[in-house]
């Protein structure tokens, strides 16, 4: 005599098949993501020393380069927006070319983070320039006295802003 499987046995088999298929699909998806170039979407944060050590790995990768703007290295491009400067850490220097207008606080000896790519031409092509600053505000000592010329200049720069 042949034994008929009960409804409970059928549910267990169906559930077991579902779990096996779900685990297999998840494993295949994980392998696909891992092998599919997820590294192309990562952004690395490096210092100039790290960038020099990386060699050929630095070319073509999107990198955030952090360091200090070297004194005397800032040069504005004639007739074009953008700025060239050097970023340094304690040991190495990387020349950076930025196409955009630098932030207002950008200057020598300030911490910066530049995002872009190292080129075969020997410089770092910057797509995004960010300056580091602390969040402490210090009011000027004794206030900020304004003479008449400075006040008139300030008023001219704000004309028309309150009109709707």
PyMOL commands that set and color helices and strands:
alter all, ss='L'
color gray80, all
select helices_A, chain A and resi 7-35+38-41+48-58+148-157
alter helices_A, ss='H'
color red, helices_A
select strands_A, chain A and resi 44-46+63-69+75-76+83-88+93-98+111-118+124-131
alter strands_A, ss='S'
color yellow, strands_A
deselect
rebuild
show_as cartoon
